[in-house]
Amino acid sequence: MPTPLIVIVRLRPRAGAEDELLDVFRRFSPGVFLERGCEKFALHRDDDAFMVVERWESREIWEEHLAQPENARLNAALAPLLAHPADVWDLLPLEIGDPEKSLI
């Protein structure tokens, strides 16, 4: 069984671009949801940034996602809306007890 991969992406929008950034995700997320191996693709927000929390069946499948033309279009749509380049963390989950509570 492949090891799942958790990906966290921090997007810091330029001032006034928050609604546009949200619209980009609303437009592109249905396609991501349908990609092979996409288990979670969730958008969250605080006062300064949007955080994307993703779960992929494996690192290899996530890398396939990154190579998709649709992912390139998503990134191109986001680029002019960002005050800083995206921060991306790709992480292997570690079970620390109850798997229902300790794993995303």
Backbone bond lengths (Angstrom), bond angles and torsions (degrees), N, CA, C in turn:
res aa  C-N    CA-C-N  psi(-1)  N-CA   C-N-CA  omega(-1)  CA-C   N-CA-C  phi
1 M - - - 1.446 - - 1.534 108.90 -
2 P 1.341 118.22 132.53 1.468 119.70 -178.60 1.533 111.59 -68.78
3 T 1.312 114.78 155.20 1.458 120.95 176.58 1.519 108.78 -85.04
4 P 1.335 117.85 124.35 1.467 119.51 178.50 1.520 111.35 -63.97
5 L 1.321 115.13 158.66 1.458 121.83 177.94 1.520 108.20 -124.71
6 I 1.323 116.10 131.50 1.456 122.44 174.76 1.526 107.17 -102.83
7 V 1.312 116.23 132.68 1.458 121.40 179.18 1.529 107.80 -123.38
8 I 1.323 115.39 130.54 1.454 122.50 175.42 1.527 107.00 -116.75
9 V 1.319 116.56 128.52 1.462 121.53 179.22 1.527 107.97 -124.55
10 R 1.340 116.32 124.93 1.464 120.74 175.48 1.526 108.11 -102.20
11 L 1.326 115.21 125.19 1.455 122.51 178.82 1.523 108.28 -118.47
12 R 1.321 116.34 119.40 1.462 120.95 179.79 1.531 108.43 -106.43
13 P 1.339 116.25 102.77 1.470 119.21 -175.56 1.518 111.92 -72.11
14 R 1.320 114.66 153.12 1.467 118.74 172.40 1.528 107.48 -71.03
15 A 1.308 116.49 157.95 1.468 121.61 -177.51 1.522 110.36 -55.89
16 G 1.307 115.97 129.52 1.453 122.01 177.76 1.514 115.54 86.05
17 A 1.330 118.17 -2.97 1.468 121.11 -176.88 1.528 113.06 -99.79
18 E 1.322 117.02 5.98 1.465 120.23 -174.77 1.533 112.53 -60.31
19 D 1.317 117.86 -45.81 1.467 120.35 -178.97 1.523 111.50 -65.84
20 E 1.326 116.79 -38.79 1.466 120.38 177.67 1.532 110.56 -63.56
21 L 1.327 116.58 -41.69 1.461 120.38 178.85 1.529 110.30 -61.36
22 L 1.300 117.18 -44.05 1.455 121.22 177.75 1.531 110.83 -61.66
23 D 1.312 117.39 -40.39 1.470 121.07 177.74 1.529 111.60 -62.72
24 V 1.331 116.89 -38.67 1.471 120.35 177.56 1.522 109.60 -60.35
25 F 1.320 117.32 -44.67 1.470 119.59 179.35 1.522 111.78 -66.26
26 R 1.296 116.96 -38.38 1.471 118.86 177.29 1.525 111.30 -62.85
27 R 1.324 116.19 -34.15 1.464 120.81 -179.94 1.533 112.44 -74.56
28 F 1.335 117.36 -40.58 1.460 120.53 -172.51 1.522 114.52 -94.78
29 S 1.320 119.00 -24.11 1.467 119.83 -173.49 1.530 114.23 -62.48
30 P 1.335 121.48 -36.23 1.467 118.01 179.29 1.532 113.14 -56.69
31 G 1.315 117.13 -36.59 1.462 120.04 177.26 1.515 112.63 -68.09
32 V 1.337 116.44 -39.26 1.469 120.34 178.04 1.524 109.79 -64.72
33 F 1.336 116.86 -42.17 1.470 120.75 179.92 1.526 111.57 -55.79
34 L 1.325 117.01 -31.76 1.466 121.52 -176.73 1.527 113.91 -86.39
35 E 1.317 117.19 -9.28 1.463 119.76 -178.04 1.529 110.97 -66.65
36 R 1.312 114.52 145.08 1.461 121.08 176.95 1.521 109.68 -57.38
37 G 1.322 116.18 131.06 1.452 121.29 174.34 1.513 115.78 82.56
38 C 1.335 118.66 -1.25 1.469 120.86 177.07 1.523 107.95 -81.40
39 E 1.325 115.96 111.56 1.464 121.22 -179.34 1.520 112.01 -97.34
40 K 1.319 117.54 -31.61 1.468 123.36 177.31 1.521 108.34 -148.28
41 F 1.308 115.34 142.37 1.463 122.26 173.49 1.520 105.11 -151.25
42 A 1.342 116.15 90.29 1.458 121.69 -169.24 1.519 110.41 -120.45
43 L 1.315 116.10 138.24 1.457 122.53 179.85 1.526 109.52 -105.88
44 H 1.332 116.34 134.58 1.459 123.12 178.93 1.524 107.98 -132.44
45 R 1.322 116.21 162.88 1.458 118.96 -176.71 1.528 111.11 -144.92
46 D 1.334 115.11 145.21 1.459 121.09 165.32 1.530 106.84 -123.58
47 D 1.310 118.59 -163.69 1.466 120.52 -176.47 1.524 113.75 -67.45
48 D 1.341 116.90 -28.08 1.459 120.39 -172.11 1.528 115.25 -111.05
49 A 1.311 117.37 -18.93 1.464 118.54 -170.32 1.518 111.39 -151.78
50 F 1.304 113.73 160.53 1.458 122.41 168.07 1.520 106.68 -103.52
51 M 1.313 116.49 141.16 1.458 121.75 178.21 1.528 107.89 -121.18
52 V 1.306 115.73 127.92 1.457 121.41 174.83 1.522 106.43 -102.02
53 V 1.329 116.42 126.90 1.455 121.88 176.88 1.519 106.19 -113.97
54 E 1.322 115.05 118.49 1.456 121.27 -176.34 1.521 109.91 -119.57
55 R 1.323 115.61 150.50 1.459 121.27 170.87 1.519 106.62 -133.81
56 W 1.333 114.64 123.97 1.460 122.10 -179.61 1.514 108.83 -117.22
57 E 1.301 115.59 149.05 1.466 121.64 -178.73 1.527 111.70 -56.81
58 S 1.335 116.94 -34.04 1.468 120.69 179.22 1.526 109.30 -161.01
59 R 1.324 115.66 164.70 1.465 120.92 175.63 1.526 110.58 -60.89
60 E 1.317 117.27 -40.00 1.466 120.79 -178.93 1.525 111.17 -61.06
61 I 1.330 116.87 -41.59 1.461 120.03 179.88 1.531 110.19 -69.12
62 W 1.333 117.73 -38.77 1.464 119.94 176.12 1.527 110.04 -61.10
63 E 1.321 116.81 -41.40 1.468 120.14 178.84 1.529 110.85 -64.12
64 E 1.337 117.69 -34.89 1.470 120.85 173.25 1.533 109.88 -61.95
65 H 1.335 115.82 -43.42 1.468 120.78 177.54 1.523 110.41 -57.64
66 L 1.328 117.11 -45.62 1.461 120.83 -179.01 1.521 112.13 -60.69
67 A 1.332 117.05 -30.52 1.461 121.74 -177.12 1.532 113.23 -84.89
68 Q 1.329 117.99 -5.29 1.463 121.50 -177.32 1.530 110.73 -71.44
69 P 1.336 117.54 139.70 1.470 119.95 175.91 1.535 112.41 -57.31
70 E 1.321 117.61 -34.32 1.464 120.60 179.99 1.529 110.80 -65.07
71 N 1.331 117.80 -34.21 1.463 121.09 176.65 1.529 110.21 -67.54
72 A 1.314 116.57 -38.00 1.467 119.84 176.47 1.525 110.43 -63.80
73 R 1.328 117.62 -38.85 1.469 121.11 177.47 1.539 110.81 -66.21
74 L 1.326 116.74 -40.14 1.463 120.50 176.64 1.524 110.27 -59.67
75 N 1.310 116.91 -49.10 1.464 120.86 -179.07 1.530 111.64 -63.79
76 A 1.332 117.22 -37.15 1.470 120.94 177.83 1.526 110.63 -66.15
77 A 1.328 117.37 -36.94 1.467 120.90 178.36 1.523 110.90 -69.89
78 L 1.324 117.54 -33.84 1.468 121.20 -179.04 1.528 113.07 -77.69
79 A 1.325 117.64 -34.87 1.465 121.80 -170.71 1.533 113.92 -50.80
80 P 1.331 120.55 -47.86 1.470 118.17 -177.96 1.533 113.87 -72.61
81 L 1.320 117.10 -8.96 1.463 121.21 -178.66 1.520 112.70 -93.60
82 L 1.337 117.22 -7.43 1.463 121.64 -173.02 1.524 112.23 -98.18
83 A 1.327 115.77 138.66 1.460 121.65 174.55 1.527 111.28 -80.41
84 H 1.339 116.74 -24.57 1.464 123.71 -178.86 1.520 107.88 -142.14
85 P 1.325 118.30 154.84 1.466 119.04 173.75 1.529 110.78 -58.44
86 A 1.311 115.56 151.29 1.467 121.17 179.12 1.527 109.98 -63.97
87 D 1.318 115.26 144.11 1.461 122.12 171.12 1.520 106.51 -100.16
88 V 1.332 116.86 131.55 1.467 121.26 -177.11 1.525 108.96 -128.08
89 W 1.333 114.50 129.48 1.461 121.37 174.57 1.518 107.36 -121.29
90 D 1.322 116.94 123.72 1.465 120.89 173.51 1.525 107.43 -108.20
91 L 1.328 115.00 124.21 1.462 121.79 -166.11 1.518 111.68 -130.38
92 L 1.308 116.19 142.68 1.461 121.42 173.05 1.526 108.15 -92.84
93 P 1.329 117.67 129.31 1.460 119.64 -179.68 1.528 111.50 -70.07
94 L 1.321 115.83 143.82 1.462 122.89 177.15 1.523 108.32 -123.21
95 E 1.300 116.37 120.88 1.459 119.96 178.06 1.519 109.19 -74.31
96 I 1.327 117.09 130.49 1.468 121.45 -179.20 1.528 111.72 -123.95
97 G 1.281 115.16 26.22 1.470 119.42 -178.99 1.510 109.10 149.01
98 D 1.284 116.70 -132.16 1.450 123.29 179.88 1.538 109.41 -58.08
99 P 1.354 118.84 114.31 1.467 120.30 -178.22 1.523 113.18 -62.80
100 E 1.319 118.00 -25.89 1.458 120.68 177.63 1.528 111.50 -68.40
101 K 1.317 116.79 -28.99 1.476 121.20 -178.09 1.519 112.91 -102.11
102 S 1.325 118.03 -30.07 1.458 119.86 -171.10 1.528 114.46 -98.06
103 L 1.315 117.59 -2.89 1.467 119.97 179.75 1.521 110.10 -122.33
104 I 1.303 114.82 138.92 1.469 120.78 174.46 1.529 107.15 -92.28
